[in-house]
Amino acid sequence: MSTTTETKRPRRALPPLMQLTDAAAERLRALYATGEGGRLLRIAVKTKGCSGLSYDLSWVDAPEPTDERVTDKEVTVLVDRKASLFLIGTTMDYEQKAMSAGFTFTNPNEKGRCGCGESFHV
């Protein structure tokens, strides 16, 4: 009689759904403390632009039942569950340039962007 033991391989840890840079967290704290107090930023992905998808940011009073709650650097954002697969491992930043300022995304799932930078594809 022989016995074999099957060794289970440890599960590989999934990357976080999203991370915030210090600049993004600081900007969100400022927005949450002022005009958007009591509301949360919700991140979704919409069909738009010449590459197919674009990031959609909106302020909401309450999360949808299916929203993912991401807390990083003690700041919370919501992610639309339908966008989760497109955003795994994404880093959200806040950039200020000479003529513009806004949130940007470094998404390891992107395969390309359109020339104007408005949309991306995976």
KAWOPE-V745654 format. One record per run of one state. SS is the DSSP state (H for helix, E for strand, - for the rest). FROM is the first residue (numbers start at 1). LEN is the number of residues. If there is no record, write none. Layout:
ss	from	len
SS	FROM	LEN
SS	FROM	LEN
This chain:
ss	from	len
-	1	17
E	18	3
-	21	1
H	22	12
-	34	6
E	40	9
-	49	3
E	52	9
-	61	7
E	68	5
-	73	2
E	75	5
-	80	1
H	81	7
-	88	2
E	90	7
-	97	4
E	101	6
-	107	5
E	112	2
-	114	6
E	120	2
-	122	1
